[in-house]
């Protein structure tokens, strides 16, 4: 994976692709959990979303190396 990707003449980190994929997976996870009412079993839904994003992004970033 390249260290930088040129988007419109601006160099952005190569991990941006993995971060955007993690955000898409977060939105899918959020839709599924909200659709089936599973948030009522969670103490703090915002912390669950943040933890899921961090775990997915970390996992995807580790696949890079």
CHARMM internal coordinates of N, CA and C (Angstrom, degrees):
IC EDIT
DIST 1 N 1 CA 1.4441
DIST 1 CA 1 C 1.5279
ANGL 1 N 1 CA 1 C 108.23
DIST 1 C 2 N 1.3197
ANGL 1 CA 1 C 2 N 116.84
DIHE 1 N 1 CA 1 C 2 N 133.42
DIST 2 N 2 CA 1.4697
ANGL 1 C 2 N 2 CA 119.08
DIHE 1 CA 1 C 2 N 2 CA -179.82
DIST 2 CA 2 C 1.5278
ANGL 2 N 2 CA 2 C 111.31
DIHE 1 C 2 N 2 CA 2 C -67.76
DIST 2 C 3 N 1.3124
ANGL 2 CA 2 C 3 N 114.27
DIHE 2 N 2 CA 2 C 3 N 151.54
DIST 3 N 3 CA 1.4651
ANGL 2 C 3 N 3 CA 118.86
DIHE 2 CA 2 C 3 N 3 CA 179.00
DIST 3 CA 3 C 1.5238
ANGL 3 N 3 CA 3 C 111.44
DIHE 2 C 3 N 3 CA 3 C -70.14
DIST 3 C 4 N 1.2988
ANGL 3 CA 3 C 4 N 117.34
DIHE 3 N 3 CA 3 C 4 N -38.21
DIST 4 N 4 CA 1.4601
ANGL 3 C 4 N 4 CA 121.90
DIHE 3 CA 3 C 4 N 4 CA 178.19
DIST 4 CA 4 C 1.5166
ANGL 4 N 4 CA 4 C 110.19
DIHE 3 C 4 N 4 CA 4 C -130.00
DIST 4 C 5 N 1.3168
ANGL 4 CA 4 C 5 N 115.05
DIHE 4 N 4 CA 4 C 5 N 148.19
DIST 5 N 5 CA 1.4571
ANGL 4 C 5 N 5 CA 121.81
DIHE 4 CA 4 C 5 N 5 CA 176.39
DIST 5 CA 5 C 1.5244
ANGL 5 N 5 CA 5 C 107.03
DIHE 4 C 5 N 5 CA 5 C -121.09
DIST 5 C 6 N 1.3225
ANGL 5 CA 5 C 6 N 116.60
DIHE 5 N 5 CA 5 C 6 N 133.13
DIST 6 N 6 CA 1.4678
ANGL 5 C 6 N 6 CA 120.78
DIHE 5 CA 5 C 6 N 6 CA 179.69
DIST 6 CA 6 C 1.5243
ANGL 6 N 6 CA 6 C 109.32
DIHE 5 C 6 N 6 CA 6 C -88.04
DIST 6 C 7 N 1.3193
ANGL 6 CA 6 C 7 N 116.36
DIHE 6 N 6 CA 6 C 7 N 117.46
DIST 7 N 7 CA 1.4680
ANGL 6 C 7 N 7 CA 122.80
DIHE 6 CA 6 C 7 N 7 CA 175.97
DIST 7 CA 7 C 1.5248
ANGL 7 N 7 CA 7 C 108.00
DIHE 6 C 7 N 7 CA 7 C -119.09
DIST 7 C 8 N 1.2912
ANGL 7 CA 7 C 8 N 116.43
DIHE 7 N 7 CA 7 C 8 N 103.67
DIST 8 N 8 CA 1.4652
ANGL 7 C 8 N 8 CA 120.22
DIHE 7 CA 7 C 8 N 8 CA 179.76
DIST 8 CA 8 C 1.5131
ANGL 8 N 8 CA 8 C 113.25
DIHE 7 C 8 N 8 CA 8 C 63.47
DIST 8 C 9 N 1.3069
ANGL 8 CA 8 C 9 N 116.99
DIHE 8 N 8 CA 8 C 9 N 33.52
DIST 9 N 9 CA 1.4579
ANGL 8 C 9 N 9 CA 120.38
DIHE 8 CA 8 C 9 N 9 CA 179.12
DIST 9 CA 9 C 1.5191
ANGL 9 N 9 CA 9 C 113.53
DIHE 8 C 9 N 9 CA 9 C 85.83
DIST 9 C 10 N 1.3231
ANGL 9 CA 9 C 10 N 117.82
DIHE 9 N 9 CA 9 C 10 N 0.70
DIST 10 N 10 CA 1.4607
ANGL 9 C 10 N 10 CA 122.13
DIHE 9 CA 9 C 10 N 10 CA 179.38
DIST 10 CA 10 C 1.5227
ANGL 10 N 10 CA 10 C 107.93
DIHE 9 C 10 N 10 CA 10 C -110.46
DIST 10 C 11 N 1.3128
ANGL 10 CA 10 C 11 N 116.07
DIHE 10 N 10 CA 10 C 11 N 129.83
DIST 11 N 11 CA 1.4583
ANGL 10 C 11 N 11 CA 120.29
DIHE 10 CA 10 C 11 N 11 CA 178.60
DIST 11 CA 11 C 1.5296
ANGL 11 N 11 CA 11 C 109.68
DIHE 10 C 11 N 11 CA 11 C -84.82
DIST 11 C 12 N 1.3111
ANGL 11 CA 11 C 12 N 115.64
DIHE 11 N 11 CA 11 C 12 N 125.72
DIST 12 N 12 CA 1.4654
ANGL 11 C 12 N 12 CA 121.09
DIHE 11 CA 11 C 12 N 12 CA 177.54
DIST 12 CA 12 C 1.5286
ANGL 12 N 12 CA 12 C 107.78
DIHE 11 C 12 N 12 CA 12 C -121.36
DIST 12 C 13 N 1.3269
ANGL 12 CA 12 C 13 N 117.66
DIHE 12 N 12 CA 12 C 13 N 154.59
DIST 13 N 13 CA 1.4700
ANGL 12 C 13 N 13 CA 120.10
DIHE 12 CA 12 C 13 N 13 CA -178.49
DIST 13 CA 13 C 1.5264
ANGL 13 N 13 CA 13 C 112.00
DIHE 12 C 13 N 13 CA 13 C -61.42
DIST 13 C 14 N 1.3135
ANGL 13 CA 13 C 14 N 115.98
DIHE 13 N 13 CA 13 C 14 N 148.12
DIST 14 N 14 CA 1.4567
ANGL 13 C 14 N 14 CA 120.80
DIHE 13 CA 13 C 14 N 14 CA 179.23
DIST 14 CA 14 C 1.5226
ANGL 14 N 14 CA 14 C 112.80
DIHE 13 C 14 N 14 CA 14 C -66.13
DIST 14 C 15 N 1.3211
ANGL 14 CA 14 C 15 N 118.12
DIHE 14 N 14 CA 14 C 15 N -24.29
DIST 15 N 15 CA 1.4603
ANGL 14 C 15 N 15 CA 121.57
DIHE 14 CA 14 C 15 N 15 CA 178.25
DIST 15 CA 15 C 1.5270
ANGL 15 N 15 CA 15 C 112.67
DIHE 14 C 15 N 15 CA 15 C -71.87
DIST 15 C 16 N 1.3230
ANGL 15 CA 15 C 16 N 117.02
DIHE 15 N 15 CA 15 C 16 N -8.61
DIST 16 N 16 CA 1.4624
ANGL 15 C 16 N 16 CA 120.19
DIHE 15 CA 15 C 16 N 16 CA 178.66
DIST 16 CA 16 C 1.5235
ANGL 16 N 16 CA 16 C 110.73
DIHE 15 C 16 N 16 CA 16 C -60.70
DIST 16 C 17 N 1.3120
ANGL 16 CA 16 C 17 N 117.75
DIHE 16 N 16 CA 16 C 17 N -35.44
DIST 17 N 17 CA 1.4633
ANGL 16 C 17 N 17 CA 121.41
DIHE 16 CA 16 C 17 N 17 CA 178.87
DIST 17 CA 17 C 1.5219
ANGL 17 N 17 CA 17 C 109.69
DIHE 16 C 17 N 17 CA 17 C -62.66
DIST 17 C 18 N 1.3340
ANGL 17 CA 17 C 18 N 117.21
DIHE 17 N 17 CA 17 C 18 N -45.33
DIST 18 N 18 CA 1.4664
ANGL 17 C 18 N 18 CA 120.63
DIHE 17 CA 17 C 18 N 18 CA 179.55
DIST 18 CA 18 C 1.5199
ANGL 18 N 18 CA 18 C 111.06
DIHE 17 C 18 N 18 CA 18 C -67.45
DIST 18 C 19 N 1.3338
ANGL 18 CA 18 C 19 N 117.24
DIHE 18 N 18 CA 18 C 19 N -36.33
DIST 19 N 19 CA 1.4642
ANGL 18 C 19 N 19 CA 119.94
DIHE 18 CA 18 C 19 N 19 CA 178.75
DIST 19 CA 19 C 1.5238
ANGL 19 N 19 CA 19 C 110.96
DIHE 18 C 19 N 19 CA 19 C -65.14
DIST 19 C 20 N 1.3293
ANGL 19 CA 19 C 20 N 117.04
DIHE 19 N 19 CA 19 C 20 N -42.43
DIST 20 N 20 CA 1.4611
ANGL 19 C 20 N 20 CA 119.86
DIHE 19 CA 19 C 20 N 20 CA 178.71
DIST 20 CA 20 C 1.5272
ANGL 20 N 20 CA 20 C 111.34
DIHE 19 C 20 N 20 CA 20 C -65.17
DIST 20 C 21 N 1.3260
ANGL 20 CA 20 C 21 N 117.21
DIHE 20 N 20 CA 20 C 21 N -37.21
DIST 21 N 21 CA 1.4608
ANGL 20 C 21 N 21 CA 120.54
DIHE 20 CA 20 C 21 N 21 CA 175.36
DIST 21 CA 21 C 1.5311
ANGL 21 N 21 CA 21 C 110.64
DIHE 20 C 21 N 21 CA 21 C -65.07
DIST 21 C 22 N 1.3231
ANGL 21 CA 21 C 22 N 117.49
DIHE 21 N 21 CA 21 C 22 N -39.42
DIST 22 N 22 CA 1.4663
ANGL 21 C 22 N 22 CA 121.37
DIHE 21 CA 21 C 22 N 22 CA 177.53
DIST 22 CA 22 C 1.5226
ANGL 22 N 22 CA 22 C 110.88
DIHE 21 C 22 N 22 CA 22 C -64.26
DIST 22 C 23 N 1.3229
ANGL 22 CA 22 C 23 N 117.78
DIHE 22 N 22 CA 22 C 23 N -37.63
DIST 23 N 23 CA 1.4700
ANGL 22 C 23 N 23 CA 120.96
DIHE 22 CA 22 C 23 N 23 CA 178.39
DIST 23 CA 23 C 1.5223
ANGL 23 N 23 CA 23 C 110.03
DIHE 22 C 23 N 23 CA 23 C -67.20
DIST 23 C 24 N 1.3203
ANGL 23 CA 23 C 24 N 117.68
DIHE 23 N 23 CA 23 C 24 N -40.45
DIST 24 N 24 CA 1.4660
ANGL 23 C 24 N 24 CA 120.68
DIHE 23 CA 23 C 24 N 24 CA 177.24
DIST 24 CA 24 C 1.5225
ANGL 24 N 24 CA 24 C 110.30
DIHE 23 C 24 N 24 CA 24 C -62.78
DIST 24 C 25 N 1.3280
ANGL 24 CA 24 C 25 N 117.47
DIHE 24 N 24 CA 24 C 25 N -42.58
DIST 25 N 25 CA 1.4615
ANGL 24 C 25 N 25 CA 120.66
DIHE 24 CA 24 C 25 N 25 CA 177.13
DIST 25 CA 25 C 1.5274
ANGL 25 N 25 CA 25 C 111.33
DIHE 24 C 25 N 25 CA 25 C -65.59
DIST 25 C 26 N 1.3296
ANGL 25 CA 25 C 26 N 117.27
DIHE 25 N 25 CA 25 C 26 N -34.72
DIST 26 N 26 CA 1.4586
ANGL 25 C 26 N 26 CA 120.97
DIHE 25 CA 25 C 26 N 26 CA 175.82
DIST 26 CA 26 C 1.5195
ANGL 26 N 26 CA 26 C 110.84
DIHE 25 C 26 N 26 CA 26 C -63.72
DIST 26 C 27 N 1.3167
ANGL 26 CA 26 C 27 N 117.74
DIHE 26 N 26 CA 26 C 27 N -43.04
DIST 27 N 27 CA 1.4545
ANGL 26 C 27 N 27 CA 120.71
DIHE 26 CA 26 C 27 N 27 CA 178.86
DIST 27 CA 27 C 1.5212
ANGL 27 N 27 CA 27 C 111.35
DIHE 26 C 27 N 27 CA 27 C -64.03
DIST 27 C 28 N 1.3197
ANGL 27 CA 27 C 28 N 116.62
DIHE 27 N 27 CA 27 C 28 N -39.48
DIST 28 N 28 CA 1.4656
ANGL 27 C 28 N 28 CA 120.44
DIHE 27 CA 27 C 28 N 28 CA 176.37
DIST 28 CA 28 C 1.5299
ANGL 28 N 28 CA 28 C 110.75
DIHE 27 C 28 N 28 CA 28 C -65.11
DIST 28 C 29 N 1.3181
ANGL 28 CA 28 C 29 N 117.59
DIHE 28 N 28 CA 28 C 29 N -45.34
DIST 29 N 29 CA 1.4603
ANGL 28 C 29 N 29 CA 122.33
DIHE 28 CA 28 C 29 N 29 CA 177.13
DIST 29 CA 29 C 1.5244
ANGL 29 N 29 CA 29 C 110.75
DIHE 28 C 29 N 29 CA 29 C -60.08
DIST 29 C 30 N 1.3190
ANGL 29 CA 29 C 30 N 116.94
DIHE 29 N 29 CA 29 C 30 N -44.43
DIST 30 N 30 CA 1.4596
ANGL 29 C 30 N 30 CA 121.71
DIHE 29 CA 29 C 30 N 30 CA -179.81
DIST 30 CA 30 C 1.5241
ANGL 30 N 30 CA 30 C 111.19
DIHE 29 C 30 N 30 CA 30 C -62.29
DIST 30 C 31 N 1.3190
ANGL 30 CA 30 C 31 N 116.88
DIHE 30 N 30 CA 30 C 31 N -40.46
DIST 31 N 31 CA 1.4610
ANGL 30 C 31 N 31 CA 120.70
DIHE 30 CA 30 C 31 N 31 CA 178.90
DIST 31 CA 31 C 1.5238
ANGL 31 N 31 CA 31 C 111.03
DIHE 30 C 31 N 31 CA 31 C -65.33
DIST 31 C 32 N 1.3373
ANGL 31 CA 31 C 32 N 116.84
DIHE 31 N 31 CA 31 C 32 N -44.29
DIST 32 N 32 CA 1.4671
ANGL 31 C 32 N 32 CA 120.51
DIHE 31 CA 31 C 32 N 32 CA -178.73
DIST 32 CA 32 C 1.5267
ANGL 32 N 32 CA 32 C 110.82
DIHE 31 C 32 N 32 CA 32 C -65.50
DIST 32 C 33 N 1.3182
ANGL 32 CA 32 C 33 N 116.79
DIHE 32 N 32 CA 32 C 33 N -46.25
DIST 33 N 33 CA 1.4655
ANGL 32 C 33 N 33 CA 120.40
DIHE 32 CA 32 C 33 N 33 CA -178.59
DIST 33 CA 33 C 1.5288
ANGL 33 N 33 CA 33 C 110.55
DIHE 32 C 33 N 33 CA 33 C -66.13
DIST 33 C 34 N 1.3123
ANGL 33 CA 33 C 34 N 117.29
DIHE 33 N 33 CA 33 C 34 N -40.25
DIST 34 N 34 CA 1.4606
ANGL 33 C 34 N 34 CA 120.57
DIHE 33 CA 33 C 34 N 34 CA 177.68
DIST 34 CA 34 C 1.5168
ANGL 34 N 34 CA 34 C 112.26
DIHE 33 C 34 N 34 CA 34 C -69.55
DIST 34 C 35 N 1.3022
ANGL 34 CA 34 C 35 N 117.38
DIHE 34 N 34 CA 34 C 35 N -35.78
DIST 35 N 35 CA 1.4690
ANGL 34 C 35 N 35 CA 121.82
DIHE 34 CA 34 C 35 N 35 CA -178.34
DIST 35 CA 35 C 1.5162
ANGL 35 N 35 CA 35 C 111.96
DIHE 34 C 35 N 35 CA 35 C -65.29
DIST 35 C 36 N 1.3264
ANGL 35 CA 35 C 36 N 116.51
DIHE 35 N 35 CA 35 C 36 N -39.73
DIST 36 N 36 CA 1.4530
ANGL 35 C 36 N 36 CA 121.03
DIHE 35 CA 35 C 36 N 36 CA -177.79
DIST 36 CA 36 C 1.5297
ANGL 36 N 36 CA 36 C 113.53
DIHE 35 C 36 N 36 CA 36 C -95.60
DIST 36 C 37 N 1.3333
ANGL 36 CA 36 C 37 N 117.25
DIHE 36 N 36 CA 36 C 37 N 6.34
DIST 37 N 37 CA 1.4561
ANGL 36 C 37 N 37 CA 121.30
DIHE 36 CA 36 C 37 N 37 CA 175.16
DIST 37 CA 37 C 1.5169
ANGL 37 N 37 CA 37 C 114.96
DIHE 36 C 37 N 37 CA 37 C 68.43
DIST 37 C 38 N 1.3046
ANGL 37 CA 37 C 38 N 117.22
DIHE 37 N 37 CA 37 C 38 N 30.99
DIST 38 N 38 CA 1.4593
ANGL 37 C 38 N 38 CA 120.44
DIHE 37 CA 37 C 38 N 38 CA -178.17
DIST 38 CA 38 C 1.5306
ANGL 38 N 38 CA 38 C 112.99
DIHE 37 C 38 N 38 CA 38 C -81.38
DIST 38 C 39 N 1.3272
ANGL 38 CA 38 C 39 N 117.45
DIHE 38 N 38 CA 38 C 39 N -11.54
DIST 39 N 39 CA 1.4629
ANGL 38 C 39 N 39 CA 119.84
DIHE 38 CA 38 C 39 N 39 CA 178.98
DIST 39 CA 39 C 1.5230
ANGL 39 N 39 CA 39 C 111.77
DIHE 38 C 39 N 39 CA 39 C -67.31
DIST 39 C 40 N 1.3132
ANGL 39 CA 39 C 40 N 119.03
DIHE 39 N 39 CA 39 C 40 N -18.82
DIST 40 N 40 CA 1.4704
ANGL 39 C 40 N 40 CA 120.20
DIHE 39 CA 39 C 40 N 40 CA -179.82
DIST 40 CA 40 C 1.5261
ANGL 40 N 40 CA 40 C 111.13
DIHE 39 C 40 N 40 CA 40 C -71.03
DIST 40 C 41 N 1.3322
ANGL 40 CA 40 C 41 N 118.23
DIHE 40 N 40 CA 40 C 41 N -15.91
DIST 41 N 41 CA 1.4610
ANGL 40 C 41 N 41 CA 121.89
DIHE 40 CA 40 C 41 N 41 CA 178.21
DIST 41 CA 41 C 1.5281
ANGL 41 N 41 CA 41 C 112.34
DIHE 40 C 41 N 41 CA 41 C -94.44
DIST 41 C 42 N 1.3190
ANGL 41 CA 41 C 42 N 117.02
DIHE 41 N 41 CA 41 C 42 N 1.96
DIST 42 N 42 CA 1.4644
ANGL 41 C 42 N 42 CA 122.06
DIHE 41 CA 41 C 42 N 42 CA -176.23
DIST 42 CA 42 C 1.5183
ANGL 42 N 42 CA 42 C 108.75
DIHE 41 C 42 N 42 CA 42 C -108.28
DIST 42 C 43 N 1.3274
ANGL 42 CA 42 C 43 N 115.99
DIHE 42 N 42 CA 42 C 43 N 137.42
DIST 43 N 43 CA 1.4547
ANGL 42 C 43 N 43 CA 120.41
DIHE 42 CA 42 C 43 N 43 CA -178.50
DIST 43 CA 43 C 1.5285
ANGL 43 N 43 CA 43 C 111.87
DIHE 42 C 43 N 43 CA 43 C -65.81
DIST 43 C 44 N 1.3362
ANGL 43 CA 43 C 44 N 116.82
DIHE 43 N 43 CA 43 C 44 N -45.59
DIST 44 N 44 CA 1.4670
ANGL 43 C 44 N 44 CA 121.49
DIHE 43 CA 43 C 44 N 44 CA -176.07
DIST 44 CA 44 C 1.5292
ANGL 44 N 44 CA 44 C 108.66
DIHE 43 C 44 N 44 CA 44 C -140.01
DIST 44 C 45 N 1.3413
ANGL 44 CA 44 C 45 N 118.07
DIHE 44 N 44 CA 44 C 45 N 99.37
DIST 45 N 45 CA 1.4685
ANGL 44 C 45 N 45 CA 120.47
DIHE 44 CA 44 C 45 N 45 CA -175.50
DIST 45 CA 45 C 1.5317
ANGL 45 N 45 CA 45 C 114.19
DIHE 44 C 45 N 45 CA 45 C -58.15
DIST 45 C 46 N 1.3239
ANGL 45 CA 45 C 46 N 117.48
DIHE 45 N 45 CA 45 C 46 N -35.58
DIST 46 N 46 CA 1.4666
ANGL 45 C 46 N 46 CA 119.12
DIHE 45 CA 45 C 46 N 46 CA -179.30
DIST 46 CA 46 C 1.5263
ANGL 46 N 46 CA 46 C 111.00
DIHE 45 C 46 N 46 CA 46 C -65.17
DIST 46 C 47 N 1.3214
ANGL 46 CA 46 C 47 N 117.51
DIHE 46 N 46 CA 46 C 47 N -37.83
DIST 47 N 47 CA 1.4645
ANGL 46 C 47 N 47 CA 120.12
DIHE 46 CA 46 C 47 N 47 CA 177.43
DIST 47 CA 47 C 1.5213
ANGL 47 N 47 CA 47 C 111.47
DIHE 46 C 47 N 47 CA 47 C -68.41
DIST 47 C 48 N 1.3247
ANGL 47 CA 47 C 48 N 116.79
DIHE 47 N 47 CA 47 C 48 N -35.07
DIST 48 N 48 CA 1.4581
ANGL 47 C 48 N 48 CA 120.01
DIHE 47 CA 47 C 48 N 48 CA 176.02
DIST 48 CA 48 C 1.5247
ANGL 48 N 48 CA 48 C 110.60
DIHE 47 C 48 N 48 CA 48 C -63.36
DIST 48 C 49 N 1.3131
ANGL 48 CA 48 C 49 N 116.86
DIHE 48 N 48 CA 48 C 49 N -43.42
DIST 49 N 49 CA 1.4771
ANGL 48 C 49 N 49 CA 120.50
DIHE 48 CA 48 C 49 N 49 CA 178.51
DIST 49 CA 49 C 1.5231
ANGL 49 N 49 CA 49 C 110.81
DIHE 48 C 49 N 49 CA 49 C -62.22
DIST 49 C 50 N 1.3277
ANGL 49 CA 49 C 50 N 116.53
DIHE 49 N 49 CA 49 C 50 N -45.38
DIST 50 N 50 CA 1.4611
ANGL 49 C 50 N 50 CA 120.43
DIHE 49 CA 49 C 50 N 50 CA -179.71
DIST 50 CA 50 C 1.5297
ANGL 50 N 50 CA 50 C 111.08
DIHE 49 C 50 N 50 CA 50 C -63.45
DIST 50 C 51 N 1.3259
ANGL 50 CA 50 C 51 N 116.97
DIHE 50 N 50 CA 50 C 51 N -44.70
DIST 51 N 51 CA 1.4641
ANGL 50 C 51 N 51 CA 120.66
DIHE 50 CA 50 C 51 N 51 CA 179.65
DIST 51 CA 51 C 1.5228
ANGL 51 N 51 CA 51 C 110.76
DIHE 50 C 51 N 51 CA 51 C -63.27
DIST 51 C 52 N 1.3348
ANGL 51 CA 51 C 52 N 116.93
DIHE 51 N 51 CA 51 C 52 N -40.48
DIST 52 N 52 CA 1.4605
ANGL 51 C 52 N 52 CA 119.57
DIHE 51 CA 51 C 52 N 52 CA 178.54
DIST 52 CA 52 C 1.5262
ANGL 52 N 52 CA 52 C 110.67
DIHE 51 C 52 N 52 CA 52 C -63.61
DIST 52 C 53 N 1.3347
ANGL 52 CA 52 C 53 N 117.22
DIHE 52 N 52 CA 52 C 53 N -43.87
DIST 53 N 53 CA 1.4631
ANGL 52 C 53 N 53 CA 120.59
DIHE 52 CA 52 C 53 N 53 CA 179.15
DIST 53 CA 53 C 1.5278
ANGL 53 N 53 CA 53 C 111.08
DIHE 52 C 53 N 53 CA 53 C -61.43
DIST 53 C 54 N 1.3094
ANGL 53 CA 53 C 54 N 117.08
DIHE 53 N 53 CA 53 C 54 N -43.76
DIST 54 N 54 CA 1.4603
ANGL 53 C 54 N 54 CA 120.59
DIHE 53 CA 53 C 54 N 54 CA -178.67
DIST 54 CA 54 C 1.5328
ANGL 54 N 54 CA 54 C 110.71
DIHE 53 C 54 N 54 CA 54 C -65.16
DIST 54 C 55 N 1.3301
ANGL 54 CA 54 C 55 N 116.59
DIHE 54 N 54 CA 54 C 55 N -43.66
DIST 55 N 55 CA 1.4753
ANGL 54 C 55 N 55 CA 119.95
DIHE 54 CA 54 C 55 N 55 CA -179.51
DIST 55 CA 55 C 1.5216
ANGL 55 N 55 CA 55 C 111.47
DIHE 54 C 55 N 55 CA 55 C -65.49
DIST 55 C 56 N 1.3147
ANGL 55 CA 55 C 56 N 117.53
DIHE 55 N 55 CA 55 C 56 N -43.13
DIST 56 N 56 CA 1.4749
ANGL 55 C 56 N 56 CA 120.20
DIHE 55 CA 55 C 56 N 56 CA -178.69
DIST 56 CA 56 C 1.5261
ANGL 56 N 56 CA 56 C 110.05
DIHE 55 C 56 N 56 CA 56 C -68.69
DIST 56 C 57 N 1.3189
ANGL 56 CA 56 C 57 N 117.20
DIHE 56 N 56 CA 56 C 57 N -45.09
DIST 57 N 57 CA 1.4706
ANGL 56 C 57 N 57 CA 119.55
DIHE 56 CA 56 C 57 N 57 CA 179.50
DIST 57 CA 57 C 1.5217
ANGL 57 N 57 CA 57 C 111.11
DIHE 56 C 57 N 57 CA 57 C -63.81
DIST 57 C 58 N 1.3183
ANGL 57 CA 57 C 58 N 117.21
DIHE 57 N 57 CA 57 C 58 N -41.57
DIST 58 N 58 CA 1.4609
ANGL 57 C 58 N 58 CA 120.39
DIHE 57 CA 57 C 58 N 58 CA 177.56
DIST 58 CA 58 C 1.5165
ANGL 58 N 58 CA 58 C 111.80
DIHE 57 C 58 N 58 CA 58 C -62.27
DIST 58 C 59 N 1.3243
ANGL 58 CA 58 C 59 N 116.58
DIHE 58 N 58 CA 58 C 59 N -42.62
DIST 59 N 59 CA 1.4627
ANGL 58 C 59 N 59 CA 120.10
DIHE 58 CA 58 C 59 N 59 CA 177.91
DIST 59 CA 59 C 1.5050
ANGL 59 N 59 CA 59 C 112.59
DIHE 58 C 59 N 59 CA 59 C -63.50
DIST 59 C 60 N 1.3259
ANGL 59 CA 59 C 60 N 116.45
DIHE 59 N 59 CA 59 C 60 N -43.23
DIST 60 N 60 CA 1.4643
ANGL 59 C 60 N 60 CA 119.63
DIHE 59 CA 59 C 60 N 60 CA 178.83
DIST 60 CA 60 C 1.5144
ANGL 60 N 60 CA 60 C 111.29
DIHE 59 C 60 N 60 CA 60 C -66.92
DIST 60 C 61 N 1.3314
ANGL 60 CA 60 C 61 N 117.33
DIHE 60 N 60 CA 60 C 61 N -37.65
DIST 61 N 61 CA 1.4690
ANGL 60 C 61 N 61 CA 120.19
DIHE 60 CA 60 C 61 N 61 CA 179.13
DIST 61 CA 61 C 1.5269
ANGL 61 N 61 CA 61 C 110.73
DIHE 60 C 61 N 61 CA 61 C -67.05
DIST 61 C 62 N 1.3311
ANGL 61 CA 61 C 62 N 117.02
DIHE 61 N 61 CA 61 C 62 N -35.40
DIST 62 N 62 CA 1.4650
ANGL 61 C 62 N 62 CA 118.91
DIHE 61 CA 61 C 62 N 62 CA 178.02
DIST 62 CA 62 C 1.5226
ANGL 62 N 62 CA 62 C 111.98
DIHE 61 C 62 N 62 CA 62 C -68.77
DIST 62 C 63 N 1.3121
ANGL 62 CA 62 C 63 N 117.35
DIHE 62 N 62 CA 62 C 63 N -27.91
DIST 63 N 63 CA 1.4652
ANGL 62 C 63 N 63 CA 120.11
DIHE 62 CA 62 C 63 N 63 CA 176.19
DIST 63 CA 63 C 1.5301
ANGL 63 N 63 CA 63 C 111.91
DIHE 62 C 63 N 63 CA 63 C -66.75
DIST 63 C 64 N 1.3077
ANGL 63 CA 63 C 64 N 116.29
DIHE 63 N 63 CA 63 C 64 N -23.17
DIST 64 N 64 CA 1.4594
ANGL 63 C 64 N 64 CA 121.17
DIHE 63 CA 63 C 64 N 64 CA -178.10
DIST 64 CA 64 C 1.5306
ANGL 64 N 64 CA 64 C 110.76
DIHE 63 C 64 N 64 CA 64 C -69.78
DIST 64 C 65 N 1.3053
ANGL 64 CA 64 C 65 N 116.64
DIHE 64 N 64 CA 64 C 65 N -37.76
DIST 65 N 65 CA 1.4673
ANGL 64 C 65 N 65 CA 120.73
DIHE 64 CA 64 C 65 N 65 CA -174.36
DIST 65 CA 65 C 1.4575
ANGL 65 N 65 CA 65 C 108.01
DIHE 64 C 65 N 65 CA 65 C -97.37
END
COOR INIT
IC SEED 1 N 1 CA 1 C
IC BUILD
